[in-house]
Amino acid sequence: MRIDVLTLFPDMFQMPLSYSILKRAQEQNIVEIVLSNIRDFATDSYRKVDDKPYGGGPGMVMMPGPVFDCFEHIRPQASEPGRVILLTPQGQTLTQEKAVQFSAEPRLILIAGRYEGFDERIRTGLGAEQISIGDYVLSGGELAAMVLIDAVVRLLPGALGDETGAADDSFCDGLLEYPQYTRPEMFRNMKVPDILLSGDHGKIAAWRNEQRLERTKQWRPELYEKYVKGQAQNDK
Ligand code: 6GU
């Protein structure tokens, strides 16, 4: 997969991309992440990329020119046109289901905005879909783009050392994970549940399933309701 990121702050991406799974996935050519600085495509001597909104109002708006020029520079760099995604709080919320869909694409083109927003013609003219990472306001789309990249890249074949890894995650079937324990058996008077030490793999699997249901019901009742409805649907 190729992921292009159009941003005013490409340096913000260096740290998260240089550790752990994202680092290894790039080294192994599972993903190629190409950062482009929108400001490199500004045309005036001040390298201006934002301007006052028509009709008045507070703040500054990202100008369409530099974003279009940046986009048209990178688009022909790969044979695939790519799915164009604008990171904005107006977008649909990123879910595991969407991450799975994105992970099946050969190319994503992410556009991270700053300032009060994008000129509307960026969305319409580039045929972009909009994605948010939740109902709160960030100072820009960069952190959201990094969240999306992390969620997507770890799903690519070979990205996790252990191939079963992603299938076990919370949300892959709509339930939270079961509790995990490691050594020591007793820690500050807190003991590992006996069943995990029993060696009875059937009982352990059943216990873990119960725990997943119980925890989801208690902590994320809305996910639990959805899961139960889905199960009822499957039984029909
Ligand atoms: Cl994608 N951008 C901004 N600025 N704030 C957000 C967001 C994105 N997702 C949640 N909050």
Residues whose N, C-alpha, C, O or C-beta is under 5 A from the ligand:
A	BS01	6GU	L87 T88 P89 I131 S132 I133 G134 Y136 V137 L138 S139 G140 G141 A144
